[in-house]
């Protein structure tokens, strides 16, 4: 639509949206902390940026050689601070999550309008298109915006049909916005949900069984191939865009894992056909971190599953919907591999702070652990 001005508009949009997201992530722990501790938190964020990146300003907007990706680090620090203080009202967490989702919808629609042709943008900016989205066509961004809007529409408390619609909206958003791989992963994610609710009120043995079932499902993913999906994905197999195509990629993860089964080969070791990741967070953790790494990741995801289901009555299934996004992206991509606006680490961050909020609510599910003073601050 904007012709030759598209690259400039693309750059402006990507930087503005990333800056807004940075501000939102910083705001989360500041909301949780007492006023007298907000200055040290800001100083801690500044120090982290200074030591972890080469360019404290440029790193706001993308990857810079020699430094690590800053936004996931910020999200992790913010989550830890929120856990430590635990003073955020659950409703504020929900409003914060909705703000991020609306920001994503806005960014999708805006980028779909101002960028008529992504191909030359990607070539000219050497992959910096990932600052905005994972897709190479504006119509895909518009579809993603619609899917996110569906999730937002059904993030409400109320009747069971509304909660079911929230789940349906989350699944449909994933189907509309990610590759065909996710179609094959629907039974996998539903199996994880089933194991998460199995024996919910029982003791520790059922929890161990559920954890083993989840690990079994995840471990079986790389061995699914032509025998199950046949010609459905065969035509694109060589492009590594489908489950069948990725099964060959995932088999290399197994080969690299055998070099050091217990502790793995170290972060970033796995590469295949020009791809810097294995398109599966759990399997790449097996290659990079060995048995120790993948068990730690499964435990972390297990905690997210637990708290998401624990807080579903309070947040209107917002946590479940975000969990759906995290699992789909993690099973077909690498949740923590990119730093663009729509990569999975932001969904993980939002889900994590919602889980914190769920855990900080009293057992009756309605009264928060802190009381609001007449002045408006929290005790």
ABEGO torsion letter per residue (X at the ends): XAEAAAAAAAAAAAAAAAAAAAAAAAAAAAAABBAAAAAAAAAAAAAAAAAABABAAAAAAEBBBGBBBAAAAAAAAAAAAAAAAGABBAAAAAAAAAAAAAAAAAAAAAAAAABABAAAAAAAAGGAAAAABABABAAAAAAAAAAAAAAAAABBBEBAAAAAAAAAAAAAAAAAABBAAAAAAAAAAAAAAAAAABGAABBAAAAAAAAAAAAAAAAAAAABBAAAAEAAAAAAAAAGABAAAAAAAAAAAAAAAAABAAAEAEBGABBBGGBABAGBAAAAAAAAAEAAAAAAAAAAAAAAAAAAAAAAAAAGGAAAAAAAAAAAAAAABBAAABABAABAAAAAAAAAAAAAAAAABBAAGABBABBBBAAGBBX
